[in-house]
Each structure stands twice: as C-alpha cells, then as structure tokens.
C-alpha cells in the first residue's frame, strides 16, 4: 500500500512539473504566427 501511495504522489508531481514546462514553452498565437520564417500556403 505504501508503494502505491508513493507512486500516485510521484505521478501527480511529474504531471504538475510537465504541465509547467509545457506551459512555459508554449507561444502565444500572436508570436507564433508573426514570424517571417512561417510557411505561406497558396500564392
């Protein structure tokens, strides 16, 4: 039972850290679509 509780706590901690990391990497739509290196589909 102790191992199960430790595994659940670790899963929650890893999920929170992963969410924070992904949230910090994500760009706002304004920044993401204003780069000059963007691909332009259709002329």
N, C-alpha and C positions, 0 to 999 in steps of 0.2 A: 504494500500500500504506500509506503514511504517513497519508493521509486516512482510510482505512478504520479504522486503529487509533485515530486521534483520535475518529472518530465513535463507535466502540464504547466508548471511555472516557467520552465525554460522555453516551452513553445510560445507562451504569451510574451516573454521578454524578447525572443527572437522576432516575433511578429511586430512588436512595437518598434524595435530598432530598424527592421526592414521598412516599415511604413515611414519612419522619419527620414531614412536615407533616400527612399524613392521620392518623397515629397520635396526634399531639398534639391534633387536632381531635375525635377520636372520644371519646364519652362512655361511661362505664361503664353497664351496664344498670340499676344501682341509681339513678343520676342520671337516666337517660333516661326511666324510667317512673314517677318520683315527682313530676313537675311537675304543678301544679294546672291548667295550661292544656292538658293532654292531652285528646284526644277520647275520649269514652266511648261505646262501641258497645253498643247494647242497654240497655234500662232495667230 
